[in-house]
Amino acid sequence: MKSVPFDDILALANKYQPEMTRFLREMIAIPSESCDEKLVVARIRQEMEKVGFDKIEIDPMGNILGYIGHGPRLLAMDAHIDTVGIGNRKNWRFDPYEGMEDNELIGGRGSSDQEGGMAAMVYAAKIIKDLRLEDDYTLLITGTVQEEDCDGLCWQYLIEQMNIRPEFVISTEPTDCQIYRGHRGRMEIRVEVQGVSCHGSAPERGDNAIFKMAPILTELQALSGKLGNDEFLGKGTLTVSEIFFTSPSRCAVADSCAISIDRRLTWGETWENALEEIRALPAVKSAKAEVSLYTYERPSWTGLVYPTDCYFPTWKVEPDHITVKTLSAAYRGLFKREPVVDKWTFSTNGVSIMGRHGIPVIGFGPGKEPEAHAPNEKTWKAHLVTCAALYAATPLTWLQQQA
């Protein structure tokens, strides 16, 4: 088995920093919110062809799959290529799609979350090709869609319909160039109460659904302080994120009221229990409220609909897992220091890869979590170099860890 040429890999990563910067800025310039990724997929395909990928596919959902090597063992690296919107344009100091660049930074929507990961992966593949390191494995690089809308749906499709099952996956979501080995799960829950409308001048004739919801909100707030805790992943959380109502007019009693709940699940919490602890609240019972999971069934940019419940499982790998050992060894070989091992606060495609299907996931990505979904989003050029080098060194390091 070949030794890992850490110094050569790092030298090439530094050499390709201008190319990664250019590629990232060109992706940022293409608006690519969830279900509208067609043009950025085409741009990624061009770059994959340019650097010499062995095979490139676009699956029926619209994910782009690039392969390097022809070995018997499959390793994957993933970046979602959709972004959120820009929010209030007045909060941006620069155009979110034209972006900005200085000696250190690249700015624009998607720079940290998560197109920087794609830029680093593509040029990691070029480094592997340049140094001819791809003989003993196949590396799959995925640019996945709809993650911001429904994290993990893309990998549900890849695993369940395309029968793709790598031995492990590196998520290139932003980690500030640290190794992340898990995160809490989440659920999107709806609570709905029914009322009876009447004229607002005589509200006693009706049954006000908004008033019926009020004690439920109070009890949910109290419940949020009593949820589970895990030493590594932290507390489970609950917050009300949306409220809806129906009423014949502003001069009438509301005849229905519904809320959305963002529920974050820590280790040991289950989706069944999360629903039942809400259903058990006295105000929920009194109001005969309906508690349910949302379902996601929005068409991808190709028109494909792949419905799923909005439950995204908690996952983690243990500190001594082969994925942690592999990335730690590659990091030490490249940078001559120990990596930081931590976790994400937010959710990733790992909810499907590891959470639903048990395929180990490990995180290492350019950019920082607080940049995600924020105005004036930015990433660091040095992060692109660091990540491209680590991605290129990982496959051989992984094989050596098992030799």
C-alpha positions as CSV (number, residue, x, y, z in Angstrom):
1,M,0.0,0.0,0.0
2,K,1.2,3.5,-0.8
3,S,2.4,5.8,2.0
4,V,0.4,9.0,2.4
5,P,2.5,11.9,0.9
6,F,1.3,14.5,3.3
7,D,3.8,17.2,2.3
8,D,3.0,16.8,-1.4
9,I,-0.8,16.9,-0.7
10,L,-0.5,20.1,1.4
11,A,1.7,21.8,-1.2
12,L,-0.9,21.1,-3.9
13,A,-3.8,22.3,-1.7
14,N,-2.0,25.6,-1.3
15,K,-1.3,25.7,-5.0
16,Y,-4.9,25.3,-5.8
17,Q,-6.3,27.9,-3.4
18,P,-6.8,30.4,-6.2
19,E,-8.8,27.8,-8.2
20,M,-10.9,26.9,-5.2
21,T,-11.6,30.6,-4.5
22,R,-12.6,31.2,-8.1
23,F,-14.9,28.1,-8.2
24,L,-16.5,29.0,-4.9
25,R,-17.2,32.5,-6.0
26,E,-18.8,31.3,-9.2
27,M,-21.1,28.9,-7.3
28,I,-22.1,31.7,-4.9
29,A,-23.0,33.9,-7.9
30,I,-25.7,31.3,-8.9
31,P,-28.8,31.5,-6.7
32,S,-29.5,28.0,-5.6
33,E,-32.2,27.8,-2.9
34,S,-33.7,24.4,-2.2
35,C,-35.5,22.9,-5.3
36,D,-33.8,25.4,-7.6
37,E,-30.3,23.9,-7.8
38,K,-30.2,23.1,-11.5
39,L,-27.8,25.8,-12.6
40,V,-25.3,25.3,-9.8
41,V,-25.4,21.5,-10.5
42,A,-24.4,22.3,-14.1
43,R,-21.6,24.5,-12.9
44,I,-20.3,21.8,-10.6
45,R,-20.4,19.3,-13.4
46,Q,-18.2,21.6,-15.5
47,E,-15.6,21.8,-12.7
48,M,-15.6,18.1,-12.1
49,E,-15.0,17.5,-15.8
50,K,-12.2,20.1,-15.8
51,V,-10.3,18.4,-13.0
52,G,-10.7,14.9,-14.4
53,F,-13.3,13.0,-12.5
54,D,-13.6,9.4,-13.7
55,K,-17.4,9.4,-13.8
56,I,-20.0,12.0,-13.2
57,E,-23.8,11.3,-12.8
58,I,-26.9,13.4,-12.0
59,D,-29.4,11.1,-10.3
60,P,-33.2,11.4,-10.8
61,M,-33.5,13.6,-7.7
62,G,-30.9,16.0,-9.1
63,N,-28.0,15.2,-6.8
64,I,-24.6,15.3,-8.6
65,L,-22.3,12.3,-8.1
66,G,-18.6,12.4,-9.0
67,Y,-16.4,9.4,-8.8
68,I,-12.6,9.1,-8.5
69,G,-10.9,5.7,-8.7
70,H,-12.1,2.2,-9.4
71,G,-11.1,0.3,-6.2
72,P,-13.4,-2.2,-4.4
73,R,-14.0,-0.1,-1.3
74,L,-16.3,3.0,-1.4
75,L,-15.8,6.1,0.6
76,A,-18.0,9.2,0.2
77,M,-17.8,12.9,0.9
78,D,-20.9,15.1,0.9
79,A,-21.8,18.8,0.5
80,H,-25.3,20.0,0.1
81,I,-25.3,22.6,-2.7
82,D,-28.6,24.4,-1.9
83,T,-28.7,27.5,0.2
84,V,-31.3,29.4,2.2
85,G,-32.5,32.7,0.9
86,I,-30.9,36.1,1.7
87,G,-33.5,37.4,4.2
88,N,-33.6,41.2,4.6
89,R,-31.3,42.6,1.9
90,K,-30.7,45.7,4.1
91,N,-28.7,43.5,6.6
92,W,-26.1,42.7,4.0
93,R,-23.0,44.9,3.6
94,F,-22.3,43.4,0.2
95,D,-24.3,41.8,-2.5
96,P,-25.0,38.2,-1.3
97,Y,-24.6,36.7,-4.8
98,E,-21.9,39.0,-6.2
99,G,-20.1,38.3,-2.9
100,M,-16.9,39.8,-1.7
101,E,-13.2,38.8,-1.5
102,D,-10.1,40.0,0.3
103,N,-6.8,38.4,1.1
104,E,-8.4,36.2,3.8
105,L,-12.1,35.9,3.2
106,I,-14.7,35.0,0.7
107,G,-18.3,36.3,1.3
108,G,-21.7,35.5,-0.1
109,R,-24.7,33.3,0.4
110,G,-23.5,29.7,0.6
111,S,-19.8,30.5,1.3
112,S,-19.8,28.6,4.6
113,D,-23.1,26.8,4.3
114,Q,-22.2,24.9,2.2
115,E,-20.6,25.4,-1.1
116,G,-17.1,25.9,0.4
117,G,-17.2,22.2,1.1
118,M,-17.9,21.4,-2.5
119,A,-15.0,23.6,-3.7
120,A,-12.6,21.9,-1.3
121,M,-13.8,18.4,-2.3
122,V,-13.5,18.9,-6.0
123,Y,-9.9,20.1,-5.7
124,A,-9.1,17.3,-3.2
125,A,-10.1,15.0,-6.1
126,K,-7.7,16.9,-8.4
127,I,-4.9,16.4,-5.8
128,I,-5.6,12.7,-5.6
129,K,-5.5,12.5,-9.5
130,D,-2.3,14.6,-9.7
131,L,-0.5,12.3,-7.2
132,R,-2.1,9.1,-8.5
133,L,-3.4,8.1,-5.1
134,E,-6.7,6.5,-6.2
135,D,-5.8,2.9,-7.0
136,D,-7.1,1.1,-4.0
137,Y,-10.5,2.7,-3.4
138,T,-13.4,4.5,-5.1
139,L,-14.1,8.0,-3.8
140,L,-17.7,9.3,-4.3
141,I,-18.1,13.1,-4.0
142,T,-21.8,14.2,-3.8
143,G,-23.4,17.6,-4.3
144,T,-26.8,17.0,-2.7
145,V,-30.0,18.9,-3.0
146,Q,-32.9,20.0,-0.8
147,E,-30.9,19.8,2.4
148,E,-32.0,23.2,3.7
149,D,-35.6,22.2,3.1
150,C,-35.4,18.6,4.4
151,D,-32.0,17.5,5.7
152,G,-31.1,14.0,4.8
153,L,-33.8,13.5,2.1
154,C,-31.1,13.4,-0.6
155,W,-29.2,10.6,1.2
156,Q,-32.4,8.7,1.9
157,Y,-32.8,8.6,-1.9
158,L,-29.2,7.7,-2.6
159,I,-29.3,4.8,-0.1
160,E,-32.8,3.6,-0.6
161,Q,-33.3,4.1,-4.3
162,M,-29.7,4.2,-5.8
163,N,-28.4,1.5,-3.5
164,I,-25.3,3.6,-2.6
165,R,-23.8,2.4,0.7
166,P,-20.3,3.8,1.3
167,E,-18.3,2.4,4.2
168,F,-18.3,5.9,5.7
169,V,-19.1,9.5,4.7
170,I,-17.3,12.7,5.5
171,S,-19.8,15.6,5.8
172,T,-18.2,18.9,4.7
173,E,-20.7,21.0,6.6
174,P,-18.9,23.9,8.4
175,T,-16.9,22.8,11.4
176,D,-14.2,25.5,11.6
177,C,-11.7,22.8,10.4
178,Q,-12.5,20.7,13.5
179,I,-13.6,17.0,13.5
180,Y,-17.3,16.7,14.4
181,R,-18.7,13.3,15.4
182,G,-22.4,13.8,15.9
183,H,-25.3,16.1,16.5
184,R,-28.8,16.2,18.0
185,G,-31.8,15.0,15.9
186,R,-34.8,17.1,15.2
187,M,-38.6,16.9,14.5
188,E,-41.0,19.3,12.9
189,I,-44.3,19.0,14.9
190,R,-47.7,20.5,14.4
191,V,-50.2,21.1,17.1
192,E,-53.7,22.1,16.0
193,V,-56.9,23.1,17.9
194,Q,-60.4,23.6,16.5
195,G,-62.9,26.3,17.5
196,V,-66.2,27.7,16.3
197,S,-66.4,31.1,14.7
198,C,-69.0,33.8,15.5
199,H,-69.3,37.5,15.3
200,G,-66.6,39.3,17.4
201,S,-69.2,41.5,19.0
202,A,-70.6,38.4,20.9
203,P,-67.6,36.1,21.4
204,E,-69.4,34.0,23.9
205,R,-71.4,32.5,21.0
206,G,-68.3,30.9,19.6
207,D,-65.2,28.9,20.8
208,N,-62.0,30.9,20.3
209,A,-59.2,28.5,19.0
210,I,-56.5,31.1,19.7
211,F,-57.5,31.3,23.4
212,K,-57.5,27.5,23.5
213,M,-54.0,27.5,22.2
214,A,-52.7,29.9,24.8
215,P,-52.4,27.5,27.8
216,I,-50.8,24.9,25.4
217,L,-48.1,27.5,24.7
218,T,-47.5,28.1,28.4
219,E,-47.2,24.3,29.1
220,L,-44.9,23.8,26.1
221,Q,-42.6,26.6,27.5
222,A,-42.5,24.7,30.8
223,L,-41.9,21.4,29.1
224,S,-38.9,22.9,27.3
225,G,-37.0,23.1,30.6
226,K,-37.5,19.4,31.4
227,L,-36.1,17.6,28.4
228,G,-33.3,15.1,28.3
229,N,-29.6,15.8,28.4
230,D,-26.5,14.1,27.1
231,E,-23.0,14.8,28.2
232,F,-21.7,15.1,24.6
233,L,-24.6,16.2,22.5
234,G,-26.2,18.5,25.2
235,K,-29.9,19.1,26.0
236,G,-33.0,18.4,24.0
237,T,-34.8,21.6,23.2
238,L,-38.2,22.7,22.1
239,T,-39.4,26.0,20.7
240,V,-42.5,27.2,18.9
241,S,-41.4,28.5,15.5
242,E,-44.7,29.4,13.7
243,I,-48.4,30.1,14.5
244,F,-51.3,30.0,12.2
245,F,-55.1,30.6,12.5
246,T,-58.2,30.7,10.5
247,S,-61.1,33.2,11.0
248,P,-63.8,34.5,8.8
249,S,-62.6,38.1,9.4
250,R,-60.9,40.4,11.9
251,C,-64.4,40.9,13.3
252,A,-64.9,37.2,14.1
253,V,-63.7,34.6,16.6
254,A,-60.9,32.4,15.3
255,D,-62.1,28.9,14.4
256,S,-58.8,27.1,14.2
257,C,-55.2,27.7,15.5
258,A,-52.1,25.7,14.8
259,I,-48.4,26.0,15.8
260,S,-45.2,24.5,14.5
261,I,-42.6,23.2,17.0
262,D,-38.9,22.8,16.4
263,R,-38.0,19.9,18.6
264,R,-34.3,19.0,19.0
265,L,-33.7,15.4,20.2
266,T,-30.6,14.5,22.3
267,W,-29.2,11.0,22.7
268,G,-31.8,8.7,24.2
269,E,-34.8,10.7,23.2
270,T,-37.2,9.1,20.7
271,W,-39.7,10.6,18.3
272,E,-42.5,8.6,19.8
273,N,-41.8,9.9,23.3
274,A,-41.4,13.5,22.0
275,L,-44.9,13.3,20.5
276,E,-46.4,11.6,23.6
277,E,-45.0,14.1,26.1
278,I,-46.8,16.9,24.1
279,R,-50.0,14.8,23.8
280,A,-49.9,14.3,27.6
281,L,-50.0,18.0,28.5
282,P,-53.2,18.8,30.3
283,A,-54.0,21.8,28.0
284,V,-53.5,19.6,24.9
285,K,-55.9,17.0,26.3
286,S,-58.4,19.7,27.4
287,A,-58.4,21.3,23.9
288,K,-58.5,17.9,22.2
289,A,-55.6,19.2,20.1
290,E,-54.1,17.1,17.3
291,V,-50.4,16.5,17.6
292,S,-48.6,15.2,14.4
293,L,-45.4,15.2,12.4
294,Y,-45.2,17.3,9.3
295,T,-44.5,15.5,6.0
296,Y,-42.2,16.9,3.4
297,E,-43.2,16.3,-0.2
298,R,-41.9,19.2,-2.3
299,P,-40.7,18.4,-5.8
300,S,-36.9,18.6,-6.4
301,W,-35.6,20.6,-9.3
302,T,-36.0,17.6,-11.6
303,G,-39.7,17.3,-10.5
304,L,-39.2,14.1,-8.4
305,V,-41.2,13.9,-5.2
306,Y,-39.9,11.6,-2.4
307,P,-42.1,12.1,0.6
308,T,-40.8,11.6,4.1
309,D,-41.9,12.4,7.7
310,C,-40.1,15.4,9.2
311,Y,-38.2,13.3,11.7
312,F,-34.4,13.5,11.6
313,P,-32.7,11.1,14.0
314,T,-30.0,11.9,16.5
315,W,-26.6,10.3,15.7
316,K,-23.0,10.1,16.9
317,V,-19.9,8.0,16.5
318,E,-17.8,7.1,19.5
319,P,-14.4,8.9,20.2
320,D,-12.4,5.8,19.2
321,H,-14.4,5.0,16.0
322,I,-12.4,4.3,12.9
323,T,-13.7,7.6,11.3
324,V,-12.4,9.7,14.2
325,K,-9.1,7.8,14.2
326,T,-8.7,8.2,10.4
327,L,-9.3,12.0,10.2
328,S,-7.2,12.5,13.3
329,A,-4.3,10.6,11.8
330,A,-4.6,12.5,8.5
331,Y,-4.8,15.9,10.4
332,R,-1.7,15.1,12.4
333,G,0.2,13.9,9.3
334,L,-0.6,17.1,7.4
335,F,-0.5,19.8,10.1
336,K,1.8,18.3,12.9
337,R,-0.7,19.0,15.7
338,E,-3.7,17.5,17.4
339,P,-7.2,18.2,16.0
340,V,-10.2,19.4,18.0
341,V,-13.0,16.9,18.2
342,D,-16.5,18.3,18.8
343,K,-20.1,18.3,17.5
344,W,-22.5,20.4,15.5
345,T,-25.3,22.4,17.1
346,F,-27.4,22.2,13.9
347,S,-28.5,19.3,11.8
348,T,-26.9,17.8,8.7
349,N,-27.4,15.0,6.1
350,G,-26.0,12.7,8.8
351,V,-29.6,12.3,10.1
352,S,-30.2,9.9,7.2
353,I,-26.7,8.5,6.5
354,M,-26.0,7.5,10.1
355,G,-29.3,8.3,11.9
356,R,-31.6,6.3,9.6
357,H,-29.2,3.9,7.9
358,G,-26.3,3.3,10.2
359,I,-23.5,4.4,7.8
360,P,-20.9,6.1,9.9
361,V,-20.5,9.9,9.3
362,I,-17.7,12.2,10.4
363,G,-17.6,16.0,9.9
364,F,-14.8,18.2,8.7
365,G,-15.6,21.4,6.8
366,P,-14.6,24.9,5.9
367,G,-16.4,27.8,7.4
368,K,-18.0,28.3,10.8
369,E,-21.5,27.3,12.1
370,P,-22.5,30.9,13.1
371,E,-22.1,32.0,9.5
372,A,-24.9,29.6,8.4
373,H,-28.1,31.4,7.4
374,A,-26.6,34.7,8.6
375,P,-26.3,38.0,6.6
376,N,-22.8,38.7,5.4
377,E,-22.0,35.0,5.4
378,K,-18.3,34.3,4.8
379,T,-15.7,31.7,4.8
380,W,-11.9,31.6,5.0
381,K,-9.5,30.8,2.1
382,A,-7.2,29.1,4.5
383,H,-10.1,26.7,5.4
384,L,-10.4,25.7,1.8
385,V,-6.7,24.7,1.7
386,T,-6.9,22.9,5.0
387,C,-10.0,20.9,4.0
388,A,-8.9,20.1,0.5
389,A,-5.6,18.7,1.9
390,L,-7.4,16.6,4.6
391,Y,-10.0,15.2,2.1
392,A,-7.2,14.2,-0.3
393,A,-5.2,12.5,2.5
394,T,-8.1,10.7,4.1
395,P,-8.7,7.7,1.8
396,L,-5.2,6.3,2.0
397,T,-5.0,7.1,5.7
398,W,-8.3,5.2,6.2
399,L,-6.9,2.1,4.4
400,Q,-3.7,2.3,6.5
401,Q,-5.7,2.5,9.7
402,Q,-7.1,-0.9,8.9
403,A,-4.0,-2.6,7.5
